[in-house]
């Protein structure tokens, strides 16, 4: 029981640090938030991938594509509401267009992720789950950079 309280205090301290030390409007603060959001989306993605790969015995590329789509929608909603909350949304009044651009960036990321998976698993014979982790880490930078530049480039007017 004591370890639960200690763990809770550690988590609270961590989030307090993030709140105080990392400005929401700074690029670093947004990247840290995106990293946390991406981590949550990756947990969803990785869980779906593992389930589809080992329970339904889907081919690793099909399981990868389907699982990435699950993480994509979660990432959109958290990015708009939390990660880039201090930014002016370039397409805020055109939410369908904004979501479309967000998805297109994500689909390019999916394509790059698929290519990396094919290279790592199909060519280099790396294990599927390890390859998934490596590919996700690399694609994180593409997704953040493209979304920041195209959708959330400027700070909100004060």
TIPAMI-349127 format. One record per residue (C-alpha): residue in one letter; z, y, x. Coordinates in pm, whole numbers, plus 50000, padded with zeros to 5 digits. Each point is the difference from the previous one (the first is absolute). Layout:
% residues N
AZYX;...
***
This chain:
% residues 158
X500005000050000;X500815023550287;X496564995050157;X498355010849672;X501935033050009;X499185004950369;X496324992349937;X499955024049706;X501595027350211;X497444993850276;X497115002649754;X501495031549846;X500455015150348;X496414991750085;X498635016849687;X502325029750054;X498575003450351;X496474998749861;X500845026149740;X501655024150244;X498064995150324;X496474995049873;X498415028649814;X497934988949705;X497295025150079;X499544990450366;X497244975850095;X502634978650175;X502164999549687;X497034990449788;X499054972450244;X503554985949995;X499945000749619;X496554983750003;X501304973950241;X502864991749761;X497625000049704;X497534978950192;X502824976450090;X500884995249635;X496344996049905;X499634975250287;X502914979249869;X498224997849664;X496664993250172;X501444974050239;X501884982149720;X496894997749783;X497934989050302;X502464972450093;X500224988349638;X496214999249954;X499434983750339;X502634972549978;X500614994349628;X496455004449868;X498334989750328;X497545029049983;X497845007450302;X501835024650226;X497375027449954;X500124997949618;X503814999050001;X500025029850237;X497675020849783;X501934993249678;X503385006850158;X498815032650156;X499025013149657;X503554994149874;X501445020750283;X497355027049954;X501115010649651;X503675000550096;X499115021250303;X498105025349786;X502845007049763;X502655002950272;X497725021550218;X499355025049722;X503615001949882;X501874998150332;X498044998650327;X497795030349945;X502165017649741;X500065031850211;X496225001050026;X497475016449778;X497994972049847;X496345008950056;X498994982149680;X503215004049798;X498175011849688;X497514971650034;X502304969950007;X497234974649937;X498045014050293;X503155000950213;X500794963849919;X496374990750068;X500065016450345;X503384983750072;X498534966249900;X496815005450203;X502105007550308;X502054969049919;X496864978849954;X498695011350337;X503414989750134;X499634966649821;X496584995350164;X501415008250343;X502964977149930;X497664971849896;X497975004850318;X503144998850212;X501204968849816;X496624983350051;X500065008350371;X503624989850056;X500054968549787;X496354989349999;X499055008850358;X503255001750196;X501754972149802;X503215019949950;X502364989449723;X499265016449661;X503415016249945;X500165014550352;X496455013149960;X500965016149669;X502885018850164;X497855012550290;X497165010849771;X502385018449766;X501585019050288;X496605011550127;X498635009749659;X503125020549923;X498695027450231;X496575000749832;X501505002149652;X502495027550085;X497535021250193;X497184997849747;X502265006749702;X501735028950174;X496695016350097;X498134994549672;X502695001649732;X503175016850128;X498855022950278;X501755032749920;X503565010249921;X500865011849651;X500025037249939;X503535013749988;
***
